[in-house]
Amino acid sequence: APALMPLAKSGEAPLRIVAVHALAAAGGPDALAAVKAAVEDKEDAVQDEAVRSLSTWANKWPEDAGVMEPLLALAKDGKKPAHKILGLRGYLEAIQAAKALDGDAKLAKVNGVMALITRPEEKKIVVAVLGNIATAGALDMLVGLAAEAAIAEEASAAIVALASRGDVKGATKEQRQKAL
């Protein structure tokens, strides 16, 4: 990443876009900070590329979990609707990939953004995330999401997969049966 910083500060937008791509491929805290800064670039094309890169940030380094904070900020306050959507999607995918978070912490993070989720496309991502969280709370959220026609099939499949597991934290056999 340090070798790419001069490119990221170039006076030419196309070179800054190349730098964003290269920094995203390099990963690590310095690269993350530079791409995060590029979200505020004076050129729209550089901003758009920085947002896209953040939303698909690879989880290669322990410090890469830091991508959640800028993604959440984008989801809440992105300059463009597309930035908000990409930030939200990236945030949900980062939650799912976060190895350092236990099921309850992941569930709390998902709950924290539910008010921002209005489109079926993002709700399907929520279903995928919840389907991998073996807690009673995730099962309850999936039951609620199954009531929505646009995502009922995905939510129902996730309920079946999750309820059939024997290791759902905090869920009794009766709760799993009721969810089914």
Secondary structure by P-SEA (a helix, b strand, c coil): ccccccccccccaaaaaaaaaaaaaaccaaaaaaaaaacccccaaaaaaaaaaaaaccccccccccaaaaaaaaacccccaaaaaaaaaaaaaaaaacccccaaaaaaaaaacccccccaaaaaaaaaaaaacccaaaaaaaaaaaaccccaaaaaaaaaaaaaccccccccaaaaaaac
